[in-house]
Amino acid sequence: MYFLIFLIAAVLAGFYFYYKSRPETAKIFPAEWEGLLQEHVRFYRNLPKEKQPEFRKRILQFLGETYIDGVETEITDLDKLLIACSAVIPVFGFTEWHYFNLTGVLLYPDYFDEDMQFADTDKDRNIGGLVGSGRFERKMILSRRALRQGFDNTTDKSNTGIHEFVHLIDKMDGSTDGIPEDLLGHQYVIPWVNLMHKSMEEINDDESDIRKYGGTSQAEFFAVVSEYFFERPDLLKNKHPELFEMLQSCFYPKA
């Protein structure tokens, strides 16, 4: 327990020194990364060829602005790419986006518990990611297992990395409340809130295929339905056309 707290503190200190002397964003996308994207990221594979260079550019931008470090695990190229893709996918519809409320990502090897422990088998370890607060403000913690499962399973409508970055997007207006004011036009706020409450009632009444976690709060609903939108857009459009149209306007305002 104390060792892990010390280790996390040391990593956070590393964030500070990194930001004092971080290098410029890399200009060249490594050739071997293209194969990793094609193999693991369906969103990228499905992009028109002419948009893929912009996606790669946005990955480099994110990695140049955000520190990623492992807690008792080494960071691989695939880890970096999947974290960056989780960040880029929800905001790819915007010409420019910076996560000003994020300085770094901590990657754990496995799921963790509320005390951020992952090695104690007597604990209930079921958390795959979270956006930090308090001493972890402007940090994100992700489980490598959850991160990779989110991209490898393309049928379950879930993606932990996207989920947590949607929370960050929601939080950018100062409140994590499921109402992303930075994305929604003013005229859409009340319709979105009404649609959100209606959909949450359907979830809690077992009348929806949206993951049950989405019925626990407005913030979790927005994150869960956003996972659905990016993982299974055709299915969401078919089963929940109003939600699809609202999220389409939210994430692709110029579409």
Salt bridges, closest charged atoms under 4 A:
GLU34 OE1 - ARG56 NH1 3.45
GLU39 OE1 - HIS40 NE2 3.74
GLU54 OE2 - ARG58 NH1 3.73
GLU65 OE2 - HIS98 ND1 2.65
ASP77 OD1 - LYS80 NZ 3.67
ASP79 OD2 - ARG144 NH2 2.63
ASP79 OD1 - ARG148 NH2 2.86
GLU96 OE2 - HIS98 NE2 2.81
ASP110 OD2 - ARG125 NH1 3.90
ASP110 OD2 - ARG145 NH2 3.48
ASP115 OD2 - LYS123 NZ 3.68
GLU137 OE2 - LYS171 NZ 3.05
ASP152 OD1 - HIS40 ND1 3.42
ASP206 OD1 - LYS212 NZ 2.22
ASP209 OD2 - LYS157 NZ 3.34
ASP209 OD1 - HIS240 NE2 2.60
GLU220 OE1 - HIS163 NE2 2.92
GLU220 OE1 - HIS167 NE2 3.16
GLU227 OE2 - HIS163 ND1 2.65
GLU227 OE2 - ARG211 NH2 2.60
GLU242 OE1 - LYS198 NZ 3.67
